[in-house]
């Protein structure tokens, strides 16, 4: 399965679903599931759907260590 590149809409939605949030962060779905299980990223559930605020994802991403390109 080929992964489609993620493009941010002009106005971010109030919340991303699970798959969109994973793509937004550039993570695979299993890797994103592991991050959610650690509690590092807060989310809400609506029925079976996970809802994650884009601001929360931006804050989490900004707090991750960076590495210089070699």
ZADO-1210 file (C-alpha; in nm, 4 decimals, padded with zeros to 6 digits):
<atoms>
<atom x="00.0000" y="00.0000" z="00.0000" code="UNK" pos="1"/>
<atom x="00.1428" y="00.3350" z="-00.1002" code="UNK" pos="2"/>
<atom x="00.1202" y="00.6189" z="00.1527" code="UNK" pos="3"/>
<atom x="-00.0262" y="00.9406" z="00.0184" code="UNK" pos="4"/>
<atom x="00.1549" y="01.2622" z="00.1149" code="UNK" pos="5"/>
<atom x="-00.0278" y="01.4702" z="00.3723" code="UNK" pos="6"/>
<atom x="-00.1247" y="01.8252" z="00.2871" code="UNK" pos="7"/>
<atom x="-00.2588" y="02.0570" z="00.5527" code="UNK" pos="8"/>
<atom x="-00.5817" y="02.2306" z="00.4516" code="UNK" pos="9"/>
<atom x="-00.5865" y="02.6131" z="00.4620" code="UNK" pos="10"/>
<atom x="-00.7845" y="02.6012" z="00.7871" code="UNK" pos="11"/>
<atom x="-00.7038" y="02.3139" z="01.0216" code="UNK" pos="12"/>
<atom x="-01.0053" y="02.1162" z="01.1390" code="UNK" pos="13"/>
<atom x="-01.1024" y="02.1137" z="01.5077" code="UNK" pos="14"/>
<atom x="-00.9824" y="01.7537" z="01.5348" code="UNK" pos="15"/>
<atom x="-00.8120" y="01.4872" z="01.3280" code="UNK" pos="16"/>
<atom x="-00.9182" y="01.1244" z="01.3248" code="UNK" pos="17"/>
<atom x="-00.6625" y="00.8538" z="01.4056" code="UNK" pos="18"/>
<atom x="-00.5376" y="00.7914" z="01.0522" code="UNK" pos="19"/>
<atom x="-00.5143" y="01.1616" z="00.9628" code="UNK" pos="20"/>
<atom x="-00.3282" y="01.2414" z="01.2865" code="UNK" pos="21"/>
<atom x="-00.0748" y="00.9654" z="01.2171" code="UNK" pos="22"/>
<atom x="-00.0175" y="01.0950" z="00.8638" code="UNK" pos="23"/>
<atom x="00.0066" y="01.4537" z="00.9934" code="UNK" pos="24"/>
<atom x="00.2932" y="01.3478" z="01.2215" code="UNK" pos="25"/>
<atom x="00.4543" y="01.1290" z="00.9563" code="UNK" pos="26"/>
<atom x="00.4137" y="00.8163" z="01.1698" code="UNK" pos="27"/>
<atom x="00.2863" y="00.4751" z="01.0757" code="UNK" pos="28"/>
<atom x="-00.0461" y="00.3826" z="01.2314" code="UNK" pos="29"/>
<atom x="00.1120" y="00.1219" z="01.4645" code="UNK" pos="30"/>
<atom x="00.3775" y="00.3730" z="01.5772" code="UNK" pos="31"/>
<atom x="00.1110" y="00.6370" z="01.6395" code="UNK" pos="32"/>
<atom x="-00.0981" y="00.3846" z="01.8352" code="UNK" pos="33"/>
<atom x="00.2056" y="00.3192" z="02.0565" code="UNK" pos="34"/>
<atom x="00.2454" y="00.6931" z="02.1224" code="UNK" pos="35"/>
<atom x="-00.1215" y="00.7219" z="02.2179" code="UNK" pos="36"/>
<atom x="-00.0890" y="00.4251" z="02.4556" code="UNK" pos="37"/>
<atom x="00.1919" y="00.6012" z="02.6442" code="UNK" pos="38"/>
<atom x="-00.0389" y="00.8940" z="02.7173" code="UNK" pos="39"/>
<atom x="00.2000" y="01.1448" z="02.5590" code="UNK" pos="40"/>
<atom x="-00.0750" y="01.2733" z="02.3300" code="UNK" pos="41"/>
<atom x="-00.4190" y="01.3327" z="02.4792" code="UNK" pos="42"/>
<atom x="-00.7194" y="01.2295" z="02.2726" code="UNK" pos="43"/>
<atom x="-01.0941" y="01.1898" z="02.2975" code="UNK" pos="44"/>
<atom x="-01.3050" y="00.9036" z="02.1777" code="UNK" pos="45"/>
<atom x="-01.6324" y="00.9470" z="01.9953" code="UNK" pos="46"/>
<atom x="-01.7734" y="00.6005" z="01.9691" code="UNK" pos="47"/>
<atom x="-01.4976" y="00.4001" z="01.8058" code="UNK" pos="48"/>
<atom x="-01.3220" y="00.7064" z="01.6621" code="UNK" pos="49"/>
<atom x="-01.0155" y="00.8701" z="01.8145" code="UNK" pos="50"/>
<atom x="-01.0187" y="01.2498" z="01.7909" code="UNK" pos="51"/>
<atom x="-00.6978" y="01.4463" z="01.8370" code="UNK" pos="52"/>
<atom x="-00.6687" y="01.8259" z="01.8269" code="UNK" pos="53"/>
<atom x="-00.4112" y="01.9562" z="01.5751" code="UNK" pos="54"/>
<atom x="-00.2747" y="02.1971" z="01.8386" code="UNK" pos="55"/>
<atom x="-00.1943" y="01.9006" z="02.0629" code="UNK" pos="56"/>
<atom x="-00.0087" y="01.7294" z="01.7784" code="UNK" pos="57"/>
<atom x="00.1866" y="02.0474" z="01.6999" code="UNK" pos="58"/>
<atom x="00.2862" y="02.0863" z="02.0668" code="UNK" pos="59"/>
<atom x="00.3933" y="01.7213" z="02.0926" code="UNK" pos="60"/>
<atom x="00.5949" y="01.7454" z="01.7727" code="UNK" pos="61"/>
<atom x="00.7667" y="02.0663" z="01.8887" code="UNK" pos="62"/>
<atom x="00.8720" y="01.8902" z="02.2093" code="UNK" pos="63"/>
<atom x="01.0425" y="01.6002" z="02.0307" code="UNK" pos="64"/>
<atom x="01.4227" y="01.6007" z="02.0090" code="UNK" pos="65"/>
<atom x="01.5724" y="01.6824" z="01.6724" code="UNK" pos="66"/>
<atom x="01.8785" y="01.5391" z="01.5028" code="UNK" pos="67"/>
<atom x="02.1125" y="01.7174" z="01.2693" code="UNK" pos="68"/>
<atom x="02.1330" y="01.5779" z="00.9177" code="UNK" pos="69"/>
<atom x="02.4557" y="01.3907" z="00.8456" code="UNK" pos="70"/>
</atoms>
